[in-house]
Amino acid sequence: MLKSLCKKLLKLLGVFFLANAALFVVFFFDLDGKLMFNVVEPFLKKHYDNMERRDVLKTPYDINKFPTYKYDT
C-alpha cells in the first residue's frame, strides 16, 4: 500500500515538474508572443482587411444639413 502511494506521488510530482518546465520554456523563449505575431496576427489582418466597408470619401457632405434632436421639436 505504501509502495503504490509512493509511486502515485512520484508520478504526480513528475507530471507537475514536467508541466512547470514546459511553461518555463514557453515563457523563456516567448513562444506565446511568437505564435501571436506569426500565426494569429496575419490571420486577423487577412480577415479584417477583406471586410466590406463603406467608403467615407463617397458620402455626401452638406453644410446646410444639421442633425435634428429630440428637444428641437
PDB file with SEQRES, HELIX, SHEET and CRYST1 records, atoms N, CA, C and O in Angstrom:
SEQRES   1 A   73  MET LEU LYS SER LEU CYS LYS LYS LEU LEU LYS LEU LEU          
SEQRES   2 A   73  GLY VAL PHE PHE LEU ALA ASN ALA ALA LEU PHE VAL VAL          
SEQRES   3 A   73  PHE PHE PHE ASP LEU ASP GLY LYS LEU MET PHE ASN VAL          
SEQRES   4 A   73  VAL GLU PRO PHE LEU LYS LYS HIS TYR ASP ASN MET GLU          
SEQRES   5 A   73  ARG ARG ASP VAL LEU LYS THR PRO TYR ASP ILE ASN LYS          
SEQRES   6 A   73  PHE PRO THR TYR LYS TYR ASP THR                              
HELIX    1 AA1 LEU A    2  PHE A   28  1                                  27    
HELIX    2 AA2 LEU A   31  LEU A   35  1                                   5    
HELIX    3 AA3 MET A   36  VAL A   40  3                                   5    
HELIX    4 AA4 GLU A   41  ASP A   49  1                                   9    
HELIX    5 AA5 VAL A   56  LYS A   58  5                                   3    
HELIX    6 AA6 LYS A   70  ASP A   72  5                                   3    
CRYST1    1.000    1.000    1.000  90.00  90.00  90.00 P 1           1          
ATOM      1  N   MET A   1       0.827  -1.187   0.000  1.00  0.00           N  
ATOM      2  CA  MET A   1       0.000   0.000   0.000  1.00  0.00           C  
ATOM      3  C   MET A   1       0.875   1.257   0.000  1.00  0.00           C  
ATOM      4  O   MET A   1       0.612   2.201  -0.745  1.00  0.00           O  
ATOM      5  N   LEU A   2       1.888   1.263   0.817  1.00  0.00           N  
ATOM      6  CA  LEU A   2       2.775   2.424   0.895  1.00  0.00           C  
ATOM      7  C   LEU A   2       3.566   2.589  -0.396  1.00  0.00           C  
ATOM      8  O   LEU A   2       3.853   3.705  -0.828  1.00  0.00           O  
ATOM      9  N   LYS A   3       3.914   1.452  -1.005  1.00  0.00           N  
ATOM     10  CA  LYS A   3       4.668   1.493  -2.252  1.00  0.00           C  
ATOM     11  C   LYS A   3       3.827   2.105  -3.382  1.00  0.00           C  
ATOM     12  O   LYS A   3       4.344   2.913  -4.154  1.00  0.00           O  
ATOM     13  N   SER A   4       2.558   1.740  -3.493  1.00  0.00           N  
ATOM     14  CA  SER A   4       1.697   2.272  -4.547  1.00  0.00           C  
ATOM     15  C   SER A   4       1.420   3.764  -4.317  1.00  0.00           C  
ATOM     16  O   SER A   4       1.336   4.538  -5.270  1.00  0.00           O  
ATOM     17  N   LEU A   5       1.279   4.156  -3.058  1.00  0.00           N  
ATOM     18  CA  LEU A   5       1.076   5.569  -2.738  1.00  0.00           C  
ATOM     19  C   LEU A   5       2.316   6.379  -3.103  1.00  0.00           C  
ATOM     20  O   LEU A   5       2.211   7.491  -3.621  1.00  0.00           O  
ATOM     21  N   CYS A   6       3.473   5.822  -2.832  1.00  0.00           N  
ATOM     22  CA  CYS A   6       4.725   6.496  -3.164  1.00  0.00           C  
ATOM     23  C   CYS A   6       4.893   6.616  -4.681  1.00  0.00           C  
ATOM     24  O   CYS A   6       5.359   7.645  -5.171  1.00  0.00           O  
ATOM     25  N   LYS A   7       4.518   5.574  -5.427  1.00  0.00           N  
ATOM     26  CA  LYS A   7       4.600   5.616  -6.885  1.00  0.00           C  
ATOM     27  C   LYS A   7       3.662   6.683  -7.450  1.00  0.00           C  
ATOM     28  O   LYS A   7       4.030   7.424  -8.362  1.00  0.00           O  
ATOM     29  N   LYS A   8       2.445   6.754  -6.899  1.00  0.00           N  
ATOM     30  CA  LYS A   8       1.486   7.753  -7.366  1.00  0.00           C  
ATOM     31  C   LYS A   8       1.986   9.169  -7.069  1.00  0.00           C  
ATOM     32  O   LYS A   8       1.842  10.078  -7.886  1.00  0.00           O  
ATOM     33  N   LEU A   9       2.572   9.332  -5.890  1.00  0.00           N  
ATOM     34  CA  LEU A   9       3.088  10.647  -5.515  1.00  0.00           C  
ATOM     35  C   LEU A   9       4.255  11.049  -6.414  1.00  0.00           C  
ATOM     36  O   LEU A   9       4.340  12.200  -6.843  1.00  0.00           O  
ATOM     37  N   LEU A  10       5.146  10.117  -6.697  1.00  0.00           N  
ATOM     38  CA  LEU A  10       6.268  10.408  -7.586  1.00  0.00           C  
ATOM     39  C   LEU A  10       5.786  10.708  -9.008  1.00  0.00           C  
ATOM     40  O   LEU A  10       6.329  11.592  -9.670  1.00  0.00           O  
ATOM     41  N   LYS A  11       4.787   9.990  -9.474  1.00  0.00           N  
ATOM     42  CA  LYS A  11       4.239  10.239 -10.803  1.00  0.00           C  
ATOM     43  C   LYS A  11       3.593  11.624 -10.845  1.00  0.00           C  
ATOM     44  O   LYS A  11       3.760  12.349 -11.826  1.00  0.00           O  
ATOM     45  N   LEU A  12       2.867  11.998  -9.806  1.00  0.00           N  
ATOM     46  CA  LEU A  12       2.237  13.304  -9.735  1.00  0.00           C  
ATOM     47  C   LEU A  12       3.287  14.416  -9.700  1.00  0.00           C  
ATOM     48  O   LEU A  12       3.131  15.438 -10.369  1.00  0.00           O  
ATOM     49  N   LEU A  13       4.344  14.222  -8.928  1.00  0.00           N  
ATOM     50  CA  LEU A  13       5.420  15.202  -8.883  1.00  0.00           C  
ATOM     51  C   LEU A  13       6.120  15.311 -10.235  1.00  0.00           C  
ATOM     52  O   LEU A  13       6.487  16.408 -10.655  1.00  0.00           O  
ATOM     53  N   GLY A  14       6.307  14.201 -10.909  1.00  0.00           N  
ATOM     54  CA  GLY A  14       6.928  14.208 -12.223  1.00  0.00           C  
ATOM     55  C   GLY A  14       6.099  14.979 -13.232  1.00  0.00           C  
ATOM     56  O   GLY A  14       6.631  15.761 -14.019  1.00  0.00           O  
ATOM     57  N   VAL A  15       4.795  14.754 -13.203  1.00  0.00           N  
ATOM     58  CA  VAL A  15       3.896  15.484 -14.109  1.00  0.00           C  
ATOM     59  C   VAL A  15       3.925  16.974 -13.779  1.00  0.00           C  
ATOM     60  O   VAL A  15       3.926  17.814 -14.680  1.00  0.00           O  
ATOM     61  N   PHE A  16       3.948  17.296 -12.504  1.00  0.00           N  
ATOM     62  CA  PHE A  16       3.997  18.701 -12.081  1.00  0.00           C  
ATOM     63  C   PHE A  16       5.280  19.373 -12.574  1.00  0.00           C  
ATOM     64  O   PHE A  16       5.223  20.467 -13.136  1.00  0.00           O  
ATOM     65  N   PHE A  17       6.415  18.747 -12.375  1.00  0.00           N  
ATOM     66  CA  PHE A  17       7.679  19.349 -12.796  1.00  0.00           C  
ATOM     67  C   PHE A  17       7.801  19.402 -14.320  1.00  0.00           C  
ATOM     68  O   PHE A  17       8.403  20.331 -14.859  1.00  0.00           O  
ATOM     69  N   LEU A  18       7.253  18.441 -14.998  1.00  0.00           N  
ATOM     70  CA  LEU A  18       7.262  18.463 -16.460  1.00  0.00           C  
ATOM     71  C   LEU A  18       6.400  19.610 -16.988  1.00  0.00           C  
ATOM     72  O   LEU A  18       6.802  20.310 -17.917  1.00  0.00           O  
ATOM     73  N   ALA A  19       5.241  19.802 -16.411  1.00  0.00           N  
ATOM     74  CA  ALA A  19       4.373  20.916 -16.809  1.00  0.00           C  
ATOM     75  C   ALA A  19       5.031  22.253 -16.476  1.00  0.00           C  
ATOM     76  O   ALA A  19       4.951  23.203 -17.255  1.00  0.00           O  
ATOM     77  N   ASN A  20       5.680  22.319 -15.316  1.00  0.00           N  
ATOM     78  CA  ASN A  20       6.369  23.537 -14.916  1.00  0.00           C  
ATOM     79  C   ASN A  20       7.513  23.842 -15.881  1.00  0.00           C  
ATOM     80  O   ASN A  20       7.703  24.999 -16.255  1.00  0.00           O  
ATOM     81  N   ALA A  21       8.274  22.836 -16.291  1.00  0.00           N  
ATOM     82  CA  ALA A  21       9.373  23.029 -17.234  1.00  0.00           C  
ATOM     83  C   ALA A  21       8.841  23.472 -18.595  1.00  0.00           C  
ATOM     84  O   ALA A  21       9.437  24.336 -19.237  1.00  0.00           O  
ATOM     85  N   ALA A  22       7.734  22.895 -19.039  1.00  0.00           N  
ATOM     86  CA  ALA A  22       7.152  23.283 -20.328  1.00  0.00           C  
ATOM     87  C   ALA A  22       6.685  24.733 -20.292  1.00  0.00           C  
ATOM     88  O   ALA A  22       6.900  25.475 -21.250  1.00  0.00           O  
ATOM     89  N   LEU A  23       6.052  25.140 -19.207  1.00  0.00           N  
ATOM     90  CA  LEU A  23       5.606  26.527 -19.092  1.00  0.00           C  
ATOM     91  C   LEU A  23       6.788  27.487 -19.014  1.00  0.00           C  
ATOM     92  O   LEU A  23       6.716  28.599 -19.536  1.00  0.00           O  
ATOM     93  N   PHE A  24       7.877  27.068 -18.366  1.00  0.00           N  
ATOM     94  CA  PHE A  24       9.063  27.910 -18.307  1.00  0.00           C  
ATOM     95  C   PHE A  24       9.676  28.089 -19.696  1.00  0.00           C  
ATOM     96  O   PHE A  24      10.118  29.184 -20.043  1.00  0.00           O  
ATOM     97  N   VAL A  25       9.704  27.026 -20.481  1.00  0.00           N  
ATOM     98  CA  VAL A  25      10.253  27.123 -21.842  1.00  0.00           C  
ATOM     99  C   VAL A  25       9.404  28.072 -22.674  1.00  0.00           C  
ATOM    100  O   VAL A  25       9.949  28.871 -23.435  1.00  0.00           O  
ATOM    101  N   VAL A  26       8.089  28.003 -22.549  1.00  0.00           N  
ATOM    102  CA  VAL A  26       7.199  28.919 -23.275  1.00  0.00           C  
ATOM    103  C   VAL A  26       7.471  30.351 -22.853  1.00  0.00           C  
ATOM    104  O   VAL A  26       7.509  31.248 -23.695  1.00  0.00           O  
ATOM    105  N   PHE A  27       7.663  30.579 -21.546  1.00  0.00           N  
ATOM    106  CA  PHE A  27       7.929  31.920 -21.047  1.00  0.00           C  
ATOM    107  C   PHE A  27       9.309  32.407 -21.476  1.00  0.00           C  
ATOM    108  O   PHE A  27       9.444  33.547 -21.921  1.00  0.00           O  
ATOM    109  N   PHE A  28      10.331  31.574 -21.352  1.00  0.00           N  
ATOM    110  CA  PHE A  28      11.714  31.980 -21.596  1.00  0.00           C  
ATOM    111  C   PHE A  28      11.944  32.341 -23.057  1.00  0.00           C  
ATOM    112  O   PHE A  28      12.628  33.323 -23.346  1.00  0.00           O  
ATOM    113  N   PHE A  29      11.394  31.578 -23.969  1.00  0.00           N  
ATOM    114  CA  PHE A  29      11.584  31.837 -25.387  1.00  0.00           C  
ATOM    115  C   PHE A  29      10.457  32.665 -25.993  1.00  0.00           C  
ATOM    116  O   PHE A  29      10.429  32.868 -27.207  1.00  0.00           O  
ATOM    117  N   ASP A  30       9.534  33.142 -25.177  1.00  0.00           N  
ATOM    118  CA  ASP A  30       8.409  33.972 -25.610  1.00  0.00           C  
ATOM    119  C   ASP A  30       7.635  33.304 -26.747  1.00  0.00           C  
ATOM    120  O   ASP A  30       7.311  33.949 -27.744  1.00  0.00           O  
ATOM    121  N   LEU A  31       7.345  32.040 -26.598  1.00  0.00           N  
ATOM    122  CA  LEU A  31       6.688  31.283 -27.653  1.00  0.00           C  
ATOM    123  C   LEU A  31       5.251  31.734 -27.873  1.00  0.00           C  
ATOM    124  O   LEU A  31       4.744  31.657 -28.992  1.00  0.00           O  
ATOM    125  N   ASP A  32       4.587  32.204 -26.819  1.00  0.00           N  
ATOM    126  CA  ASP A  32       3.216  32.676 -27.000  1.00  0.00           C  
ATOM    127  C   ASP A  32       3.184  33.964 -27.819  1.00  0.00           C  
ATOM    128  O   ASP A  32       2.294  34.139 -28.651  1.00  0.00           O  
ATOM    129  N   GLY A  33       4.136  34.864 -27.599  1.00  0.00           N  
ATOM    130  CA  GLY A  33       4.209  36.087 -28.391  1.00  0.00           C  
ATOM    131  C   GLY A  33       4.557  35.805 -29.839  1.00  0.00           C  
ATOM    132  O   GLY A  33       4.024  36.437 -30.751  1.00  0.00           O  
ATOM    133  N   LYS A  34       5.461  34.846 -30.050  1.00  0.00           N  
ATOM    134  CA  LYS A  34       5.835  34.483 -31.415  1.00  0.00           C  
ATOM    135  C   LYS A  34       4.666  33.838 -32.145  1.00  0.00           C  
ATOM    136  O   LYS A  34       4.481  34.056 -33.343  1.00  0.00           O  
ATOM    137  N   LEU A  35       3.887  33.056 -31.437  1.00  0.00           N  
ATOM    138  CA  LEU A  35       2.694  32.465 -32.049  1.00  0.00           C  
ATOM    139  C   LEU A  35       1.703  33.544 -32.440  1.00  0.00           C  
ATOM    140  O   LEU A  35       1.147  33.512 -33.537  1.00  0.00           O  
ATOM    141  N   MET A  36       1.479  34.499 -31.548  1.00  0.00           N  
ATOM    142  CA  MET A  36       0.552  35.583 -31.853  1.00  0.00           C  
ATOM    143  C   MET A  36       1.036  36.399 -33.055  1.00  0.00           C  
ATOM    144  O   MET A  36       0.240  36.761 -33.920  1.00  0.00           O  
ATOM    145  N   PHE A  37       2.353  36.689 -33.109  1.00  0.00           N  
ATOM    146  CA  PHE A  37       2.896  37.543 -34.169  1.00  0.00           C  
ATOM    147  C   PHE A  37       2.931  36.830 -35.510  1.00  0.00           C  
ATOM    148  O   PHE A  37       2.649  37.446 -36.539  1.00  0.00           O  
ATOM    149  N   ASN A  38       3.270  35.548 -35.523  1.00  0.00           N  
ATOM    150  CA  ASN A  38       3.477  34.843 -36.786  1.00  0.00           C  
ATOM    151  C   ASN A  38       2.256  34.098 -37.301  1.00  0.00           C  
ATOM    152  O   ASN A  38       2.185  33.802 -38.494  1.00  0.00           O  
ATOM    153  N   VAL A  39       1.295  33.787 -36.443  1.00  0.00           N  
ATOM    154  CA  VAL A  39       0.147  32.985 -36.869  1.00  0.00           C  
ATOM    155  C   VAL A  39      -1.161  33.756 -36.708  1.00  0.00           C  
ATOM    156  O   VAL A  39      -1.917  33.906 -37.668  1.00  0.00           O  
ATOM    157  N   VAL A  40      -1.425  34.236 -35.520  1.00  0.00           N  
ATOM    158  CA  VAL A  40      -2.738  34.837 -35.231  1.00  0.00           C  
ATOM    159  C   VAL A  40      -2.882  36.198 -35.904  1.00  0.00           C  
ATOM    160  O   VAL A  40      -3.912  36.481 -36.517  1.00  0.00           O  
ATOM    161  N   GLU A  41      -1.853  37.044 -35.793  1.00  0.00           N  
ATOM    162  CA  GLU A  41      -1.968  38.389 -36.353  1.00  0.00           C  
ATOM    163  C   GLU A  41      -2.125  38.386 -37.872  1.00  0.00           C  
ATOM    164  O   GLU A  41      -2.985  39.109 -38.374  1.00  0.00           O  
ATOM    165  N   PRO A  42      -1.337  37.608 -38.639  1.00  0.00           N  
ATOM    166  CA  PRO A  42      -1.593  37.585 -40.089  1.00  0.00           C  
ATOM    167  C   PRO A  42      -2.983  37.066 -40.446  1.00  0.00           C  
ATOM    168  O   PRO A  42      -3.598  37.546 -41.398  1.00  0.00           O  
ATOM    169  N   PHE A  43      -3.479  36.091 -39.690  1.00  0.00           N  
ATOM    170  CA  PHE A  43      -4.829  35.592 -39.936  1.00  0.00           C  
ATOM    171  C   PHE A  43      -5.864  36.690 -39.703  1.00  0.00           C  
ATOM    172  O   PHE A  43      -6.780  36.863 -40.506  1.00  0.00           O  
ATOM    173  N   LEU A  44      -5.718  37.435 -38.598  1.00  0.00           N  
ATOM    174  CA  LEU A  44      -6.665  38.508 -38.311  1.00  0.00           C  
ATOM    175  C   LEU A  44      -6.548  39.644 -39.321  1.00  0.00           C  
ATOM    176  O   LEU A  44      -7.558  40.222 -39.723  1.00  0.00           O  
ATOM    177  N   LYS A  45      -5.323  39.970 -39.732  1.00  0.00           N  
ATOM    178  CA  LYS A  45      -5.150  41.017 -40.749  1.00  0.00           C  
ATOM    179  C   LYS A  45      -5.839  40.617 -42.044  1.00  0.00           C  
ATOM    180  O   LYS A  45      -6.544  41.421 -42.653  1.00  0.00           O  
ATOM    181  N   LYS A  46      -5.633  39.377 -42.463  1.00  0.00           N  
ATOM    182  CA  LYS A  46      -6.251  38.906 -43.699  1.00  0.00           C  
ATOM    183  C   LYS A  46      -7.777  38.958 -43.592  1.00  0.00           C  
ATOM    184  O   LYS A  46      -8.462  39.336 -44.543  1.00  0.00           O  
ATOM    185  N   HIS A  47      -8.293  38.579 -42.438  1.00  0.00           N  
ATOM    186  CA  HIS A  47      -9.744  38.566 -42.244  1.00  0.00           C  
ATOM    187  C   HIS A  47     -10.318  39.979 -42.257  1.00  0.00           C  
ATOM    188  O   HIS A  47     -11.290  40.248 -42.964  1.00  0.00           O  
ATOM    189  N   TYR A  48      -9.724  40.882 -41.479  1.00  0.00           N  
ATOM    190  CA  TYR A  48     -10.311  42.210 -41.331  1.00  0.00           C  
ATOM    191  C   TYR A  48      -9.985  43.135 -42.494  1.00  0.00           C  
ATOM    192  O   TYR A  48     -10.726  44.090 -42.728  1.00  0.00           O  
ATOM    193  N   ASP A  49      -8.888  42.886 -43.243  1.00  0.00           N  
ATOM    194  CA  ASP A  49      -8.604  43.716 -44.403  1.00  0.00           C  
ATOM    195  C   ASP A  49      -9.545  43.411 -45.562  1.00  0.00           C  
ATOM    196  O   ASP A  49      -9.735  44.262 -46.431  1.00  0.00           O  
ATOM    197  N   ASN A  50     -10.132  42.232 -45.599  1.00  0.00           N  
ATOM    198  CA  ASN A  50     -11.048  41.859 -46.675  1.00  0.00           C  
ATOM    199  C   ASN A  50     -12.508  42.165 -46.356  1.00  0.00           C  
ATOM    200  O   ASN A  50     -13.390  41.804 -47.135  1.00  0.00           O  
ATOM    201  N   MET A  51     -12.782  42.816 -45.242  1.00  0.00           N  
ATOM    202  CA  MET A  51     -14.161  43.123 -44.879  1.00  0.00           C  
ATOM    203  C   MET A  51     -14.708  44.261 -45.743  1.00  0.00           C  
ATOM    204  O   MET A  51     -13.973  45.156 -46.162  1.00  0.00           O  
ATOM    205  N   GLU A  52     -16.002  44.203 -45.994  1.00  0.00           N  
ATOM    206  CA  GLU A  52     -16.678  45.272 -46.718  1.00  0.00           C  
ATOM    207  C   GLU A  52     -16.837  46.471 -45.789  1.00  0.00           C  
ATOM    208  O   GLU A  52     -17.284  46.332 -44.651  1.00  0.00           O  
ATOM    209  N   ARG A  53     -16.470  47.643 -46.284  1.00  0.00           N  
ATOM    210  CA  ARG A  53     -16.637  48.867 -45.507  1.00  0.00           C  
ATOM    211  C   ARG A  53     -17.250  49.928 -46.403  1.00  0.00           C  
ATOM    212  O   ARG A  53     -17.077  49.898 -47.621  1.00  0.00           O  
ATOM    213  N   ARG A  54     -17.958  50.854 -45.804  1.00  0.00           N  
ATOM    214  CA  ARG A  54     -18.493  51.946 -46.609  1.00  0.00           C  
ATOM    215  C   ARG A  54     -17.366  52.934 -46.873  1.00  0.00           C  
ATOM    216  O   ARG A  54     -16.499  53.150 -46.027  1.00  0.00           O  
ATOM    217  N   ASP A  55     -17.394  53.527 -48.057  1.00  0.00           N  
ATOM    218  CA  ASP A  55     -16.352  54.466 -48.444  1.00  0.00           C  
ATOM    219  C   ASP A  55     -16.691  55.832 -47.869  1.00  0.00           C  
ATOM    220  O   ASP A  55     -17.695  56.436 -48.246  1.00  0.00           O  
ATOM    221  N   VAL A  56     -15.873  56.311 -46.973  1.00  0.00           N  
ATOM    222  CA  VAL A  56     -16.137  57.575 -46.304  1.00  0.00           C  
ATOM    223  C   VAL A  56     -15.988  58.741 -47.281  1.00  0.00           C  
ATOM    224  O   VAL A  56     -16.653  59.766 -47.135  1.00  0.00           O  
ATOM    225  N   LEU A  57     -15.118  58.581 -48.269  1.00  0.00           N  
ATOM    226  CA  LEU A  57     -14.894  59.677 -49.223  1.00  0.00           C  
ATOM    227  C   LEU A  57     -16.064  59.879 -50.170  1.00  0.00           C  
ATOM    228  O   LEU A  57     -16.196  60.952 -50.759  1.00  0.00           O  
ATOM    229  N   LYS A  58     -16.913  58.880 -50.330  1.00  0.00           N  
ATOM    230  CA  LYS A  58     -18.038  58.990 -51.256  1.00  0.00           C  
ATOM    231  C   LYS A  58     -19.326  59.449 -50.575  1.00  0.00           C  
ATOM    232  O   LYS A  58     -20.344  59.605 -51.249  1.00  0.00           O  
ATOM    233  N   THR A  59     -19.312  59.665 -49.288  1.00  0.00           N  
ATOM    234  CA  THR A  59     -20.514  60.130 -48.609  1.00  0.00           C  
ATOM    235  C   THR A  59     -20.698  61.620 -48.883  1.00  0.00           C  
ATOM    236  O   THR A  59     -19.728  62.378 -48.864  1.00  0.00           O  
ATOM    237  N   PRO A  60     -21.914  62.039 -49.134  1.00  0.00           N  
ATOM    238  CA  PRO A  60     -22.125  63.462 -49.446  1.00  0.00           C  
ATOM    239  C   PRO A  60     -21.927  64.338 -48.212  1.00  0.00           C  
ATOM    240  O   PRO A  60     -22.275  63.967 -47.090  1.00  0.00           O  
ATOM    241  N   TYR A  61     -21.365  65.489 -48.458  1.00  0.00           N  
ATOM    242  CA  TYR A  61     -21.130  66.444 -47.376  1.00  0.00           C  
ATOM    243  C   TYR A  61     -21.971  67.675 -47.639  1.00  0.00           C  
ATOM    244  O   TYR A  61     -21.758  68.383 -48.623  1.00  0.00           O  
ATOM    245  N   ASP A  62     -22.920  67.928 -46.767  1.00  0.00           N  
ATOM    246  CA  ASP A  62     -23.796  69.081 -46.915  1.00  0.00           C  
ATOM    247  C   ASP A  62     -23.675  69.933 -45.667  1.00  0.00           C  
ATOM    248  O   ASP A  62     -24.004  69.491 -44.567  1.00  0.00           O  
ATOM    249  N   ILE A  63     -23.206  71.145 -45.842  1.00  0.00           N  
ATOM    250  CA  ILE A  63     -23.011  72.021 -44.692  1.00  0.00           C  
ATOM    251  C   ILE A  63     -24.348  72.565 -44.176  1.00  0.00           C  
ATOM    252  O   ILE A  63     -24.443  72.959 -43.013  1.00  0.00           O  
ATOM    253  N   ASN A  64     -25.378  72.591 -45.025  1.00  0.00           N  
ATOM    254  CA  ASN A  64     -26.663  73.160 -44.628  1.00  0.00           C  
ATOM    255  C   ASN A  64     -27.515  72.192 -43.825  1.00  0.00           C  
ATOM    256  O   ASN A  64     -28.495  72.599 -43.201  1.00  0.00           O  
ATOM    257  N   LYS A  65     -27.161  70.942 -43.833  1.00  0.00           N  
ATOM    258  CA  LYS A  65     -27.973  69.975 -43.099  1.00  0.00           C  
ATOM    259  C   LYS A  65     -27.406  69.812 -41.693  1.00  0.00           C  
ATOM    260  O   LYS A  65     -26.225  69.529 -41.494  1.00  0.00           O  
ATOM    261  N   PHE A  66     -28.292  70.001 -40.741  1.00  0.00           N  
ATOM    262  CA  PHE A  66     -27.902  69.814 -39.355  1.00  0.00           C  
ATOM    263  C   PHE A  66     -28.726  68.683 -38.771  1.00  0.00           C  
ATOM    264  O   PHE A  66     -29.861  68.467 -39.197  1.00  0.00           O  
ATOM    265  N   PRO A  67     -28.192  67.967 -37.822  1.00  0.00           N  
ATOM    266  CA  PRO A  67     -28.968  66.892 -37.230  1.00  0.00           C  
ATOM    267  C   PRO A  67     -30.137  67.423 -36.433  1.00  0.00           C  
ATOM    268  O   PRO A  67     -30.063  68.499 -35.841  1.00  0.00           O  
ATOM    269  N   THR A  68     -31.209  66.666 -36.423  1.00  0.00           N  
ATOM    270  CA  THR A  68     -32.360  67.053 -35.617  1.00  0.00           C  
ATOM    271  C   THR A  68     -32.318  66.296 -34.305  1.00  0.00           C  
ATOM    272  O   THR A  68     -32.092  65.087 -34.269  1.00  0.00           O  
ATOM    273  N   TYR A  69     -32.533  67.008 -33.265  1.00  0.00           N  
ATOM    274  CA  TYR A  69     -32.524  66.395 -31.929  1.00  0.00           C  
ATOM    275  C   TYR A  69     -33.930  66.371 -31.370  1.00  0.00           C  
ATOM    276  O   TYR A  69     -34.812  67.085 -31.850  1.00  0.00           O  
ATOM    277  N   LYS A  70     -34.132  65.575 -30.387  1.00  0.00           N  
ATOM    278  CA  LYS A  70     -35.478  65.427 -29.818  1.00  0.00           C  
ATOM    279  C   LYS A  70     -35.970  66.723 -29.173  1.00  0.00           C  
ATOM    280  O   LYS A  70     -37.163  67.024 -29.220  1.00  0.00           O  
ATOM    281  N   TYR A  71     -35.082  67.471 -28.587  1.00  0.00           N  
ATOM    282  CA  TYR A  71     -35.524  68.672 -27.867  1.00  0.00           C  
ATOM    283  C   TYR A  71     -35.714  69.862 -28.823  1.00  0.00           C  
ATOM    284  O   TYR A  71     -36.149  70.924 -28.378  1.00  0.00           O  
ATOM    285  N   ASP A  72     -35.397  69.715 -30.142  1.00  0.00           N  
ATOM    286  CA  ASP A  72     -35.630  70.788 -31.096  1.00  0.00           C  
ATOM    287  C   ASP A  72     -37.101  70.885 -31.496  1.00  0.00           C  
ATOM    288  O   ASP A  72     -37.519  71.947 -31.957  1.00  0.00           O  
ATOM    289  N   THR A  73     -37.873  69.878 -31.350  1.00  0.00           N  
ATOM    290  CA  THR A  73     -39.248  69.885 -31.818  1.00  0.00           C  
ATOM    291  C   THR A  73     -40.200  70.534 -30.858  1.00  0.00           C  
ATOM    292  O   THR A  73     -41.398  70.608 -31.131  1.00  0.00           O  
TER     293      THR A  73                                                      
END                                                                             
